[in-house]
Amino acid sequence: MSPFFVMSLLFGLAFGQTASLCAPSEYTIHVEKRECAYCLAINTTICAGFCMTRDSNGKKLLLKSALSQNVCTYKEMLYRTALIPGCPHHTIPYYSYPVAVSCKCGKCNTDYSDCVRDRVRTNYCTKPQKLCNV
């Protein structure tokens, strides 16, 4: 192996996170309740992007700590609440949702993130739509 290749490999392992493209990204959430007359389209930000990971093909040669599979996740977030229009008086018309302030590459935390892609769920309205810009 050439010294240039070895140095490049070591540099990539040590500073790989700096090449990551994980940042807040605009996203629209569609929210509706069965009792309410409208669907609410909420513009917010989520964490999205590319995070450098390490291939586990060499898992017999590397320490377990070197086999991290990082995801783009929240570093800082806040919650906002929106009012769903057209709800009867006996229904709670509020919906709280996360807003990404800053993001990082790290382990997926199931306390506040969905770490598994669910292909069955959809993000659209079945009722007339109202827009909520935040």
Secondary structure, DSSP 8 states (H G I E B T S, - for coil): --HHHHHHHHHHHHHGGGG-EEEEEEEEEEEE-TTSS-EEEEEEEEEEEE-----GGGTTTS-GGG----EEEEEEEEEEEEE-TT--TTS--EEEEEEEEEEEEE---TTTS--S--SS-----SS-EEEEE-
